[in-house]
Amino acid sequence: MSLKTYEACATDTFLTGKKRPRHFVRLRPYAFGAKYADPRYRGCYVELVRNRTRIKVATNPELISLDQKYRELEEKNDVLQGHLALSRRLHKTVLQLRDDAAAEAQREFEKQCAKLEAQLHSKRIQNGTLAKKLVRQTRLLE
């Protein structure tokens, strides 16, 4: 393609449908830049830009609605993440309270067991003393 192909035509060329533009806009500095001139597209640069703009304008409402949905989903996700974090903290607290209560119950149980063992030991000693006394008294009676 020649450099003249990349010289842009006037804005009314696309609307009138004429093959030869009435006015030229010089775009030589941009002619071989990848951003401004693509050999895949034929025609003038202004038409190319206008078509791209029309496509962007046509897809803009869709993009806006998708962006809004994306933001709503992000907000929902943030709320759900907050609920999940709160739920995890509550679950952790409940487990800690359960473990604390179980440990306290175990300590109380051990105290009661020690107390009962001490009482049992005392009763055994008392029974042993009474048994010896009973044996002595029965020997004295004989």
Residue, then its C-alpha position, 0 to 999 in steps of 0.5 A: m500500500s502506498l503512503k497516499t492510502y494512509e492519508a486520511c480523508a475529510t469527515d464527510t467522505f464516509l457520509t457521502g459515499k464518494k470515492r474521492p475525498r474533497h479534503f485531505v488531512r496529512l497523517r504522514p508522521y503516523a502513516f507507518g506507526a502500528k497504532y495509527a496505520d494497519p495494512r489490514y484496513r483499506g480506506c482512509y484513516v478517518e473512516l477507520v477511526r470513525n468506524r472504531t468510534r461507532i463500534k465503541v459507542a455501540t458496545n459502550p452500553e453493554l460495557i457499562s451494564l457489564d461493569q455495573k454487574y461486575r461492581e455489584l458482584e464485587e460488593k456481594n463478594d465483599v459482603l460474603q467475605g465479611h460474613l464468612a470472616l465473622s462466621r469463622r471468628l464466631h466458630k473459633t470463639v465457640l470452639q474456644l469456649r467449648d474447650d474452656a468449659a470442657a477443661e474446667a469440667q475436667r478440673e472440677f471432676e479431678k477435684q471431686c475424684a481427689k476429694l472422694e479418694a481422700q474420704l475413701h482413704s480416711k474411711r478405710i483407715q477408720n474401718g481398719t482401726l475399728a476392725k482392730k478394736l473389734v478384734r481386741q474386744t472379741r479376744l478379751l471376751e473369750 
